[in-house]
Amino acid sequence: MLPATFKLCAAISYRHLRNMTGLRRQAAVAISQELSRLACRSTGPSTWINQVRRRSSLLSSRLEEKPFSEMEMSYIKQGEEALQKSLSILEDQDGWKTETVVDNGDKVLSKVLPDVGKVFRLEVVVDQPLDTVYSELVDNMEQMGDWNPNVKEVKILQKIGKDTVITHEKAAATPGNIVGPRDFVSVRCSKRRGSTCVLAGMSTKYGAMPEQEGFIRAENGPTCMILRPLPSSPSQTKLIWLLSIDLKGWLPKTIINQVLSQTQVDFANHLRERLAR
């Protein structure tokens, strides 16, 4: 039904479509393909993931009044890809193993994926409403280095439309310098639909930010954070953080796994302290 409706609309506007520039025509074709793919999916995810996936199609990003350059469209596509891959990983409940469980209920799970490697999943409840948590993580993104000791700096390099940004992040060295300074260049995509928010991202290339002296350029993604109100207490927020990262360099896997799972637990504690202030 959905693809048929789109084709009907496309037929009505066929004369206008023929006059589109190449870039806009590509966007229209991509939208049609995306709608067809969604309509043909035989098995669906849980309700809240399906809501985000259904409403975060390329329509919201590509049909802007201001046309995007080919490079900007590439970044938008990367952000959407990170979001879709992250949701696909999280909706599969099989194979997750417990890494850490904290007394307050915070827990870190992990699983190994053939095409990604080991990924980590943090599940916590924050005693703050969704709007407050969302504002801190998205609107105040560049202030993360002020309250998270594991982050030295986050800088927005470029904003593309309302949903996509390119960032440069510097990670602080771990105690004892077990893991030396790392930095990341990422494309981030934020989607807010109703009571569910998804903040997704993955590493990207950005010509204006080459590798920095004194830092190893690591890679992350697909990664995302999902925020939604706790059903039993709307003033609290359930946060799920999918972490997929390649720190590069010569590091034993046991050390990497320990550092990453502890980083997620520490993040939850630092975020609570920040929001409480």
Secondary structure as GFF3:
##gff-version 3
##sequence-region A 1 277
A	DSSP	alpha_helix	2	12	.	.	.	ID=ss1
A	DSSP	alpha_helix	14	18	.	.	.	ID=ss2
A	DSSP	alpha_helix	22	40	.	.	.	ID=ss3
A	DSSP	alpha_helix	47	55	.	.	.	ID=ss4
A	DSSP	alpha_helix	59	62	.	.	.	ID=ss5
A	DSSP	alpha_helix	70	91	.	.	.	ID=ss6
A	DSSP	beta_strand	97	101	.	.	.	ID=ss7
A	DSSP	beta_strand	107	113	.	.	.	ID=ss8
A	DSSP	beta_strand	117	126	.	.	.	ID=ss9
A	DSSP	alpha_helix	130	134	.	.	.	ID=ss10
A	DSSP	pi_helix	135	139	.	.	.	ID=ss11
A	DSSP	three_ten_helix	141	143	.	.	.	ID=ss12
A	DSSP	alpha_helix	144	147	.	.	.	ID=ss13
A	DSSP	beta_strand	151	160	.	.	.	ID=ss14
A	DSSP	beta_strand	164	171	.	.	.	ID=ss15
A	DSSP	three_ten_helix	175	177	.	.	.	ID=ss16
A	DSSP	beta_strand	182	193	.	.	.	ID=ss17
A	DSSP	beta_strand	196	203	.	.	.	ID=ss18
A	DSSP	beta_strand	216	217	.	.	.	ID=ss19
A	DSSP	beta_strand	219	220	.	.	.	ID=ss20
A	DSSP	beta_strand	223	230	.	.	.	ID=ss21
A	DSSP	beta_strand	233	243	.	.	.	ID=ss22
A	DSSP	beta_strand	245	246	.	.	.	ID=ss23
A	DSSP	alpha_helix	253	276	.	.	.	ID=ss24
###
